[in-house]
């Protein structure tokens, strides 16, 4: 279900057998033949790899949680990304020059439209020579980045693995003199293939010395014009070779150890991704403490350790929007969680309706980027008219409001190995009627999303797991008729309204989701904003939830245990709302000062049947509003810190 990567990992799940996995650790070309036996409900698989050894790992589960923990132990855990990378990314092949960059940025500012990163494609370079700038188009790159950073934004530039064969180009000269290129099939000459710069050679990223050399190229001294707010995009790293068979290197091309390309093809992109990430860390010497952000197109098992992945070159078609969720779910089943598809489609020109639906869908995927081909019409959000701009901005605002939740889910995924975008069976392993669904999904365990992927759609059908309550995130109302009449686990199909202003999203009863409701133009500007807790009561009038907090940019959460995890709980029948905080051993006063703005300014409780008589904390009465019609209780200004333990008492 993805064109540019390879994860030879099979997951099986059934009601009686639980969840098990098989990891075929082989990076060569591989086919898997699956034969299903309908009479016995068993399947047989036949694995065929072109070369390599048989290195098979069986993961016994028996639950999804256990199986993904086992897989993470083998291949590594998701790297916790910096917060800014969870915001909206604006990209195009290509923003033409510095004036174009400033105009786009200033228009976002003028419209109060949130975004975090502006991207530059290959045309920003001097003749497709990576680590350089076109001096005519981008004469002041550092100043440009600093201007964006002054307004709380970052920039990303593209750096591909093909190196222009130009003896005056310092990267090529150094790679040649050090003997770091992949060789031809004789092993004597550097491989020469055709890519964006024309005649190109390819650094051998299977070689540790070559990877270390590559990482060094990201130093601020070598990558002139780069600043700490510049991050990286790795494309064409399968590797792509325009004049090669199957648009890649010939299979008998040799690496520096004399091993044929067929043996390491699917490792190349991941190792390139790894080396680039190491470079972004290494450039911040001496402490090397800032988390990198690198987007890659190619991937293999373990790529989750190195950064984000996107699905590659899609089209501005309804069918491509429709297939986006199944593709991303497939990648999440393979433990690649930080994934997304180009919003709007890379090729072609989306109309206002398609762009709206894609922006709505993209706002509920882990990686959220708009991108377009240079032959496509400009499609910044304001290019579709005022009415559509309002809808696109609303979709982006919904993403930013949920960023505390997204960041917490990323932390949970890094800690447990569980995917971020989850197929329904992962959370409801006994509800067989949900197993085949790939057009709706869960974010973590608490948000159910059903993207609208058809033209002119005003209603859609959502399959709700029975015996859980589900609250519409826009209205805070429980979806009716989602309870099983038999008492058994089953899926209840409900037709819901989904006009052009609506993407169906539901919060699970029994969950607490943190949000930030003050509109800001970037994640950096939201750091000290207070939280609002959305409490969705279950049938027992209870709910629990978490909020993960750190400095959002450094490795201190891992290296110095500078982190905090707030665990919220509500038991309305017993009349209490509480917070219990687990603070890491390295949590310092300095960090606490930075986090001083992390107050809870509002608690919204959904599904409340009876109006409270009073609400208090430490004998102090709190203000609240209750609507019997909507069954929603709003506790205003409790003035409690998400970083401290507290309890609120409710008298009914």
VOVEX-458530 format. One line per field, with one value per residue (C-alpha): residue number from 0; x, y, z. Coordinates in steps of 0.02 Angstrom, whole numbers. Each point is the difference from the previous one (the first is absolute). Layout:
<atoms>
resi <- (NUM / ...)
px <- (X / ...)
py <- (Y / ...)
pz <- (Z / ...)
</atoms>
This chain:
<atoms>
resi <- (0 / 1 / 2 / 3 / 4 / 5 / 6 / 7 / 8 / 9 / 10 / 11 / 12 / 13 / 14 / 15 / 16 / 17 / 18 / 19 / 20 / 21 / 22 / 23 / 24 / 25 / 26 / 27 / 28 / 29 / 30 / 31 / 32 / 33 / 34 / 35 / 36 / 37 / 38 / 39 / 40 / 41 / 42 / 43 / 44 / 45 / 46 / 47 / 48 / 49 / 50 / 51 / 52 / 53 / 54 / 55 / 56 / 57 / 58 / 59 / 60 / 61 / 62 / 63 / 64 / 65 / 66 / 67 / 68 / 69 / 70 / 71 / 72 / 73 / 74 / 75 / 76 / 77 / 78 / 79 / 80 / 81 / 82 / 83 / 84 / 85 / 86 / 87 / 88 / 89 / 90 / 91 / 92 / 93 / 94 / 95 / 96 / 97 / 98 / 99 / 100 / 101 / 102 / 103 / 104 / 105 / 106 / 107 / 108 / 109 / 110 / 111 / 112 / 113 / 114 / 115 / 116 / 117 / 118 / 119 / 120 / 121 / 122 / 123 / 124 / 125 / 126 / 127 / 128 / 129 / 130 / 131 / 132 / 133 / 134 / 135 / 136 / 137 / 138 / 139 / 140 / 141 / 142 / 143 / 144 / 145 / 146 / 147 / 148 / 149 / 150 / 151 / 152 / 153 / 154 / 155 / 156 / 157 / 158 / 159 / 160 / 161 / 162 / 163 / 164 / 165 / 166 / 167 / 168 / 169 / 170 / 171 / 172 / 173 / 174 / 175 / 176 / 177 / 178 / 179 / 180 / 181 / 182 / 183 / 184 / 185 / 186 / 187 / 188 / 189 / 190 / 191 / 192 / 193 / 194 / 195 / 196 / 197 / 198 / 199 / 200 / 201 / 202 / 203 / 204 / 205 / 206 / 207 / 208 / 209 / 210 / 211 / 212 / 213 / 214 / 215 / 216 / 217 / 218 / 219 / 220 / 221 / 222 / 223 / 224 / 225 / 226 / 227 / 228 / 229 / 230 / 231 / 232 / 233 / 234 / 235 / 236 / 237 / 238 / 239 / 240 / 241 / 242 / 243 / 244 / 245 / 246 / 247 / 248 / 249 / 250 / 251 / 252 / 253 / 254 / 255 / 256 / 257 / 258 / 259 / 260 / 261 / 262 / 263 / 264 / 265 / 266 / 267 / 268 / 269 / 270 / 271 / 272 / 273 / 274 / 275 / 276 / 277 / 278 / 279 / 280 / 281 / 282 / 283 / 284 / 285 / 286 / 287 / 288 / 289 / 290 / 291 / 292 / 293 / 294 / 295 / 296 / 297 / 298 / 299 / 300 / 301 / 302 / 303 / 304 / 305 / 306 / 307 / 308 / 309 / 310 / 311 / 312 / 313 / 314 / 315 / 316 / 317 / 318 / 319 / 320 / 321 / 322 / 323 / 324 / 325 / 326 / 327 / 328 / 329 / 330 / 331 / 332 / 333 / 334 / 335 / 336 / 337 / 338 / 339 / 340 / 341 / 342 / 343 / 344 / 345 / 346 / 347 / 348 / 349 / 350 / 351 / 352 / 353 / 354 / 355 / 356 / 357 / 358 / 359 / 360 / 361 / 362 / 363 / 364 / 365 / 366 / 367 / 368 / 369 / 370 / 371 / 372 / 373 / 374 / 375 / 376 / 377 / 378 / 379 / 380 / 381 / 382 / 383 / 384 / 385 / 386 / 387 / 388 / 389 / 390 / 391 / 392 / 393 / 394 / 395 / 396 / 397 / 398 / 399 / 400 / 401 / 402 / 403 / 404 / 405 / 406 / 407 / 408 / 409 / 410 / 411 / 412 / 413 / 414 / 415 / 416 / 417 / 418 / 419 / 420 / 421 / 422 / 423 / 424 / 425 / 426 / 427 / 428 / 429 / 430 / 431 / 432 / 433 / 434 / 435 / 436 / 437 / 438 / 439 / 440 / 441 / 442 / 443 / 444 / 445 / 446 / 447 / 448 / 449 / 450 / 451 / 452 / 453 / 454 / 455 / 456 / 457 / 458 / 459 / 460 / 461 / 462 / 463 / 464 / 465 / 466 / 467 / 468 / 469 / 470 / 471 / 472 / 473 / 474 / 475 / 476 / 477 / 478 / 479 / 480 / 481 / 482 / 483 / 484 / 485 / 486 / 487 / 488 / 489 / 490 / 491 / 492 / 493 / 494 / 495 / 496 / 497 / 498 / 499 / 500 / 501 / 502 / 503 / 504 / 505 / 506 / 507 / 508 / 509 / 510 / 511 / 512 / 513 / 514 / 515 / 516 / 517 / 518 / 519 / 520 / 521 / 522 / 523 / 524 / 525 / 526 / 527 / 528 / 529 / 530 / 531 / 532 / 533 / 534 / 535 / 536 / 537 / 538 / 539 / 540 / 541 / 542 / 543 / 544 / 545 / 546 / 547 / 548 / 549 / 550 / 551 / 552 / 553 / 554 / 555 / 556 / 557 / 558 / 559 / 560 / 561 / 562 / 563 / 564 / 565 / 566 / 567 / 568 / 569 / 570 / 571 / 572 / 573 / 574 / 575 / 576 / 577 / 578 / 579 / 580 / 581 / 582 / 583 / 584 / 585 / 586 / 587 / 588 / 589 / 590 / 591 / 592 / 593 / 594 / 595 / 596 / 597 / 598 / 599 / 600 / 601 / 602 / 603 / 604 / 605 / 606 / 607 / 608 / 609 / 610 / 611 / 612 / 613 / 614 / 615 / 616 / 617 / 618 / 619 / 620 / 621 / 622 / 623 / 624 / 625 / 626 / 627 / 628 / 629 / 630 / 631 / 632 / 633 / 634 / 635 / 636 / 637 / 638 / 639 / 640 / 641 / 642 / 643 / 644 / 645 / 646 / 647 / 648 / 649 / 650 / 651)
px <- (0 / 150 / 104 / 169 / 39 / 7 / -45 / -6 / -113 / -160 / -131 / -141 / -148 / -155 / -127 / 63 / 183 / 41 / 136 / 163 / 135 / 134 / 150 / 99 / 163 / 57 / 28 / 2 / -142 / -134 / -167 / -129 / -133 / -152 / -121 / -162 / -101 / -180 / -54 / 122 / 24 / 187 / 126 / 164 / 142 / 147 / 148 / 120 / 154 / 123 / 152 / 60 / -21 / -157 / -12 / -176 / -69 / -166 / -90 / -123 / -101 / -131 / -72 / 37 / 84 / 114 / 40 / 48 / 107 / 90 / 21 / 67 / 126 / 63 / -3 / -1 / -124 / -80 / 107 / -96 / -4 / 13 / -169 / 12 / 5 / -178 / -67 / -45 / 137 / -17 / 99 / 11 / 117 / 56 / -16 / 93 / 107 / 15 / -135 / -119 / 41 / -32 / -164 / -66 / 54 / -74 / -165 / -12 / 37 / -130 / -135 / 45 / 15 / 105 / 153 / 171 / 117 / 31 / 88 / 119 / 19 / 148 / -6 / 69 / 172 / 140 / -34 / -66 / 159 / -62 / 64 / 6 / -116 / -39 / 79 / -114 / -162 / 50 / 142 / -31 / -53 / 50 / -91 / -153 / -2 / 26 / -147 / -113 / 66 / -34 / -183 / 11 / 24 / 131 / 61 / 39 / 113 / 17 / 161 / 3 / 130 / 52 / 152 / 33 / 159 / 83 / 183 / -27 / -136 / 78 / -114 / 42 / 186 / 8 / -107 / 108 / 166 / -56 / -70 / -176 / -105 / -88 / 101 / -51 / -8 / 187 / 33 / 129 / -98 / -126 / -177 / -67 / -189 / -122 / -107 / -54 / 175 / 37 / 153 / 6 / 87 / -71 / 79 / 10 / -110 / 27 / 176 / 20 / 142 / -105 / -147 / 110 / 73 / -176 / -55 / 146 / -63 / -144 / 115 / -40 / 176 / -16 / -184 / 18 / -161 / -76 / -60 / -70 / -177 / 38 / -47 / 8 / -99 / 75 / -79 / 48 / 88 / -62 / 121 / -78 / 103 / -92 / 98 / 10 / -109 / -155 / 55 / 137 / 178 / 39 / -6 / 183 / 66 / 121 / 15 / 169 / 3 / -26 / -179 / -127 / -140 / -130 / 55 / -22 / -123 / -133 / 128 / 69 / -139 / -13 / 188 / -2 / -142 / 101 / 158 / -95 / -83 / 169 / 65 / -139 / 42 / 188 / -6 / -52 / 164 / 56 / -156 / -89 / -163 / -129 / -117 / 12 / -140 / 29 / -134 / 43 / -88 / 89 / -12 / 34 / -36 / 74 / -28 / -113 / 159 / 52 / -149 / -151 / -50 / -123 / -89 / 82 / -67 / -189 / -127 / -137 / -137 / -138 / 65 / 169 / -80 / -101 / 154 / 100 / -72 / 24 / 180 / 38 / -84 / 105 / 158 / -59 / -29 / 185 / 38 / 33 / -106 / 65 / -76 / -108 / -54 / 20 / -154 / -87 / 97 / 173 / -49 / -147 / -117 / -126 / -161 / -65 / -101 / 142 / 123 / -119 / -27 / 186 / 44 / -131 / 69 / 182 / -31 / -36 / 157 / 168 / 98 / -97 / 74 / -70 / 107 / -15 / 92 / 74 / -123 / -147 / -89 / 43 / -105 / 39 / -158 / -55 / 4 / -171 / -109 / -58 / -129 / 123 / 136 / -113 / -21 / 185 / 46 / -127 / 81 / 173 / -65 / -75 / 172 / 85 / -131 / 36 / 190 / 14 / -96 / 106 / 162 / -62 / -46 / 173 / 76 / -109 / 50 / 184 / -20 / -104 / 31 / -186 / -45 / -74 / -126 / -85 / -108 / -160 / 48 / 151 / -114 / -149 / 79 / -163 / -111 / 23 / -113 / 127 / 152 / -9 / -33 / 133 / -99 / -12 / 127 / 47 / 130 / 72 / -144 / -114 / -42 / -96 / 21 / -100 / 71 / -122 / 78 / -141 / -55 / -164 / -20 / -116 / -24 / 114 / -8 / 108 / 21 / 1 / 65 / -148 / -6 / 106 / -75 / 59 / -8 / 0 / 149 / -93 / -162 / 56 / -154 / -6 / -31 / -168 / -31 / 179 / -38 / -16 / -173 / 73 / 133 / 133 / 146 / -53 / 11 / -150 / -12 / -72 / -30 / 64 / -4 / 160 / -29 / 147 / 31 / 6 / 125 / -74 / 112 / -53 / 73 / -16 / -101 / 116 / 140 / 72 / 81 / 104 / -14 / 61 / -138 / 88 / 34 / 185 / 96 / 126 / 41 / 141 / -125 / -111 / 130 / -65 / -184 / -117 / -89 / -182 / -44 / -139 / -74 / -111 / -88 / -32 / -156 / 69 / 27 / 190 / 144 / 191 / 132 / 181 / 97 / 184 / 112 / 182 / 95 / -60 / 168 / 146 / 54 / -12 / -156 / 110 / 174 / -46 / -177 / -64 / -181 / -168 / -152 / -166 / -131 / -175 / -147 / -184 / -127 / -156 / -104 / 122 / 15 / 184 / 118 / 183 / 174 / 150 / 166 / 153 / 148 / 163 / 154 / 82 / -144 / 81 / -58 / 57 / -112 / -141 / 17 / -12 / -154 / -80 / -135 / -60 / -157 / -169 / -120 / -156 / -72 / -142 / -93 / -115 / -139 / -48 / -177 / -24 / 44 / 128 / -50 / 177 / 178 / 149 / 185 / 86 / -163 / 0 / -156 / 26 / -107 / -92 / -139 / -113 / -117 / -131 / -43 / 177 / 51 / 162 / 83 / 132 / 113 / 77 / 169 / 41 / 176 / 87 / 167 / 19 / 167 / -71 / -112 / -174 / -179 / -163 / -155 / -174 / -160 / -153)
py <- (0 / 117 / 29 / 50 / -115 / -179 / -74 / -191 / -15 / -102 / 29 / -123 / 28 / -101 / -7 / -168 / 10 / 175 / 101 / -74 / 61 / -67 / 110 / -61 / 94 / 14 / 164 / -79 / -8 / -106 / -72 / -68 / -117 / -10 / -143 / 7 / -154 / 55 / -169 / -1 / 189 / -31 / 83 / -63 / 115 / -34 / 119 / 21 / 112 / 22 / -30 / 11 / -118 / -61 / 107 / -20 / 70 / -63 / 118 / -95 / 148 / -54 / 178 / 143 / 93 / -147 / -36 / 180 / 8 / -156 / 79 / 162 / -103 / -69 / 152 / 151 / 125 / 151 / 155 / 134 / 145 / 184 / 80 / 117 / -149 / -47 / 165 / 42 / 0 / 105 / -66 / 21 / -45 / 139 / 165 / 103 / 120 / 94 / 123 / -145 / -75 / 165 / 29 / -173 / 16 / 174 / -56 / -139 / 132 / 120 / -134 / -71 / -168 / -119 / -81 / -50 / -40 / 70 / -118 / 24 / -132 / -31 / 167 / 93 / -74 / 53 / -117 / -146 / 1 / -42 / 100 / 154 / 146 / 86 / 169 / 91 / -69 / -22 / 122 / 12 / -174 / 20 / 167 / -79 / -142 / 121 / 105 / -154 / -53 / 174 / -37 / -176 / -97 / -120 / -43 / -165 / -23 / -155 / -102 / -153 / -140 / 25 / 114 / 101 / -58 / 170 / 13 / 178 / -55 / -23 / -143 / -100 / 38 / -57 / -157 / -49 / 30 / -98 / -143 / 10 / -36 / -159 / -89 / -71 / -188 / -10 / 74 / 118 / 153 / 108 / -37 / 133 / 17 / 133 / 99 / 181 / 76 / -108 / -112 / -51 / -115 / -71 / -3 / -176 / 17 / -183 / 54 / 72 / 118 / 68 / 29 / 93 / 107 / 39 / 52 / 121 / 92 / 72 / 102 / 184 / 33 / -120 / 25 / 186 / 96 / -129 / 45 / -97 / 27 / -91 / -184 / -130 / -96 / -160 / -45 / -118 / -114 / -172 / 44 / 74 / -8 / 64 / -103 / -157 / -156 / 18 / 182 / -52 / -67 / -160 / -146 / -44 / 171 / -20 / 88 / 34 / -174 / -78 / -53 / 13 / 128 / -139 / -43 / 173 / 94 / 21 / 51 / 145 / 126 / -38 / 17 / 164 / 59 / -52 / 91 / 160 / -3 / -27 / 152 / 111 / -57 / 14 / 178 / 65 / -33 / -17 / -65 / -65 / 11 / 61 / -128 / -13 / -1 / -95 / -56 / -151 / -83 / -170 / -110 / -171 / -85 / 114 / 164 / 52 / 42 / 137 / 110 / 27 / -91 / 53 / -105 / 85 / 69 / -7 / 88 / 128 / -130 / -62 / -177 / 52 / 82 / -158 / -111 / 114 / -69 / -184 / 38 / 89 / -137 / -129 / 95 / 14 / -188 / -7 / 113 / 153 / 125 / 172 / -6 / 104 / 28 / 161 / 104 / 47 / -127 / 33 / -5 / 95 / 135 / -37 / 97 / 85 / -150 / -126 / 118 / 25 / -186 / -35 / 135 / -68 / -177 / 56 / 93 / -170 / -88 / -1 / 97 / 147 / 81 / 84 / -26 / 28 / -28 / 151 / -23 / 11 / 164 / 89 / -72 / 92 / 2 / 173 / -50 / -86 / 148 / 69 / -134 / -142 / 95 / 1 / -189 / -34 / 113 / -88 / -168 / 67 / 77 / -168 / -77 / 133 / -10 / -186 / 14 / -42 / -160 / -39 / 28 / -114 / -136 / 13 / -21 / -152 / -75 / 27 / -80 / -151 / -32 / 10 / 91 / 176 / -28 / -162 / -118 / -34 / -178 / 60 / 83 / -118 / -173 / -95 / 96 / -99 / 109 / 142 / -99 / 39 / 187 / 110 / 159 / 52 / -10 / 47 / 126 / -83 / -79 / 149 / 87 / -85 / 81 / -33 / 108 / 50 / -55 / 14 / 145 / 82 / -105 / 69 / -158 / -145 / -161 / -24 / -168 / 29 / -132 / -45 / 15 / 159 / 172 / 115 / 190 / 110 / 117 / 146 / -12 / -93 / -110 / -189 / -88 / -89 / -185 / -61 / -122 / -185 / -72 / -173 / 47 / -71 / 93 / 57 / 144 / 114 / 92 / 175 / 121 / 172 / 172 / 48 / 153 / 100 / 80 / -165 / -141 / -133 / -12 / -76 / -9 / -165 / 0 / -29 / 109 / 171 / 98 / 158 / 144 / 179 / 114 / 167 / 30 / 23 / 4 / -136 / -129 / 109 / 135 / -125 / -62 / 93 / -7 / -83 / -165 / -46 / -177 / -85 / -136 / -129 / -102 / -184 / -93 / -8 / 188 / -21 / 53 / -1 / 82 / 56 / 156 / -15 / 153 / 41 / 146 / -58 / 24 / -86 / -175 / 46 / -107 / -151 / 51 / 94 / -63 / 177 / -47 / -9 / -110 / 60 / -135 / 69 / -96 / 37 / -97 / 104 / -121 / 20 / 186 / 25 / 57 / -28 / 18 / -104 / 54 / -109 / 117 / -63 / -4 / 136 / 124 / 165 / 168 / 77 / -115 / 28 / 187 / -28 / -104 / 125 / 35 / -180 / 34 / -83 / 143 / -100 / -174 / -53 / -156 / -84 / -121 / 73 / -49 / 108 / 180 / 18 / 99 / 58 / -28 / 38 / -25 / 18 / 74 / 136 / 7 / -11 / 77 / -116 / -6 / -148 / -31 / -133 / -2 / -37 / -92 / 100 / 71 / 136 / 37 / 171 / 60 / -135 / 77 / -167 / -47 / -151 / -24 / -22 / -123 / 63 / -55 / 87 / -52 / -3 / -1 / -59)
pz <- (0 / -17 / -157 / 68 / 146 / 60 / 169 / -8 / 150 / 10 / 135 / 32 / 114 / 43 / 140 / 62 / -48 / 56 / -85 / -64 / -118 / -116 / -44 / -152 / 25 / -181 / -95 / -174 / -125 / 82 / -49 / 121 / -67 / 115 / -25 / 97 / 43 / 25 / 66 / 145 / 16 / -5 / -115 / -70 / -48 / -114 / 16 / -146 / 7 / -141 / 111 / 179 / 146 / 86 / 156 / 68 / 163 / 65 / 118 / 110 / 65 / 52 / 1 / -118 / 143 / 39 / -182 / -39 / 155 / -65 / -171 / 76 / 98 / -167 / -113 / 115 / 67 / -79 / 27 / 92 / -125 / 43 / 26 / -150 / -119 / 54 / -66 / -179 / -133 / -158 / -148 / -188 / -141 / 8 / 90 / -127 / 100 / 164 / -52 / -32 / 170 / 89 / -92 / 43 / 181 / 19 / -74 / 130 / 132 / -68 / 1 / 172 / -86 / 106 / -77 / 66 / -144 / -174 / -121 / -147 / -136 / -118 / -90 / 150 / -32 / -116 / -146 / 107 / 104 / 175 / 149 / -113 / -42 / -163 / 37 / -121 / 71 / 182 / 32 / 189 / 59 / 182 / 13 / -81 / 127 / 144 / -60 / 0 / 171 / 69 / -37 / 74 / -162 / -64 / -175 / -86 / -151 / -107 / 0 / -113 / -8 / -183 / -14 / -157 / -86 / -9 / 45 / 62 / 122 / 171 / 54 / -156 / 12 / 181 / -24 / -149 / 87 / 153 / -104 / 72 / -155 / -50 / -136 / -168 / -26 / -28 / 171 / -76 / -54 / 90 / -56 / -118 / -13 / -57 / 120 / 26 / -20 / -153 / 18 / 183 / 122 / 161 / 172 / 72 / 154 / 45 / 51 / 175 / -51 / -143 / 117 / 123 / -139 / -62 / 174 / 9 / -154 / 102 / 112 / -9 / -63 / -146 / -42 / -20 / 17 / 117 / 174 / 150 / -66 / -165 / -14 / -138 / -130 / -74 / -167 / -143 / 124 / -56 / -88 / -157 / -160 / -153 / -126 / 104 / -12 / 108 / 24 / 120 / -5 / -90 / 119 / -25 / 50 / 147 / 166 / 79 / 75 / -171 / 37 / -139 / 2 / -1 / 178 / 76 / -110 / 134 / 132 / -101 / 29 / 185 / 27 / -96 / 112 / 153 / -56 / -37 / 171 / 81 / -94 / 67 / 176 / -22 / -68 / 172 / 87 / 134 / 87 / -158 / 94 / -128 / -77 / -189 / -127 / -162 / -123 / -107 / -147 / 10 / 154 / 74 / 165 / 132 / -93 / 143 / 97 / -121 / -42 / -110 / -160 / -134 / -130 / -149 / -162 / 4 / -111 / 27 / -23 / 113 / -22 / 69 / 151 / 26 / -1 / 117 / 163 / -49 / -50 / 163 / 101 / -90 / 46 / 181 / 5 / -47 / 151 / -108 / 94 / -51 / -174 / -115 / -179 / -100 / 36 / -162 / -103 / -74 / -184 / -73 / 61 / 138 / -2 / 157 / 58 / -20 / 84 / 145 / 26 / -12 / 124 / 120 / -19 / 11 / 162 / 80 / -62 / 92 / -134 / -71 / -157 / -153 / -156 / -187 / -165 / -89 / -144 / 120 / 29 / 162 / 139 / 159 / 107 / -58 / -184 / 9 / 49 / 166 / 38 / -26 / 94 / 154 / -13 / -27 / 145 / 111 / -42 / 43 / 162 / 50 / -20 / 106 / 138 / 15 / 2 / 188 / -38 / -154 / 97 / 139 / -125 / -78 / 173 / 32 / -168 / 37 / 171 / -49 / -185 / -39 / -161 / 3 / -140 / 51 / -96 / 95 / 46 / 100 / 127 / -19 / -21 / 32 / -122 / -159 / -106 / 21 / -58 / -186 / 15 / -79 / -34 / 183 / 140 / 176 / 54 / 153 / 93 / 18 / -165 / -141 / -172 / -159 / -142 / -136 / -164 / -126 / -107 / 49 / 157 / 133 / 103 / 41 / 100 / 153 / 86 / 188 / 121 / 108 / 189 / -6 / -7 / -140 / 8 / -154 / 23 / -80 / 100 / 158 / -22 / 15 / -164 / 21 / -31 / 22 / 141 / -36 / 27 / 28 / 126 / -117 / -77 / -172 / -122 / -12 / -166 / 12 / -142 / 52 / -79 / -88 / -105 / -65 / 170 / 94 / 21 / 116 / 155 / 166 / 175 / 91 / 160 / 147 / -69 / 41 / -141 / 30 / -123 / -18 / -62 / -24 / -184 / -34 / -162 / 46 / 133 / 66 / 44 / 92 / 124 / 153 / -45 / 126 / -27 / -13 / 51 / -99 / 110 / -86 / 134 / -27 / 56 / 177 / 1 / 2 / -112 / -1 / -108 / -10 / -46 / -41 / 24 / -32 / -80 / -173 / -87 / 87 / 50 / 185 / 19 / -36 / 57 / 159 / 31 / -17 / -27 / 85 / -27 / 69 / 30 / 12 / 69 / 21 / 101 / -10 / 100 / 145 / -29 / -39 / -137 / 36 / -73 / 49 / -75 / -26 / -15 / -72 / 111 / -104 / 4 / 49 / 63 / -163 / -98 / 124 / -29 / -187 / 29 / 119 / -127 / 0 / 98 / -22 / -36 / -37 / 24 / -114 / 56 / -127 / 43 / 170 / 49 / 155 / 35 / 141 / 154 / 29 / -60 / 110 / 20 / 169 / 68 / -133 / -108 / -188 / -136 / -117 / -129 / -36 / -146 / 31 / -185 / -59 / 161 / 1 / 156 / -17 / 149 / -30 / 62 / 127 / 1 / 20 / -73 / -112 / 89 / 175 / 90 / 39 / 28 / -40 / 97 / -75 / 101 / -95)
</atoms>
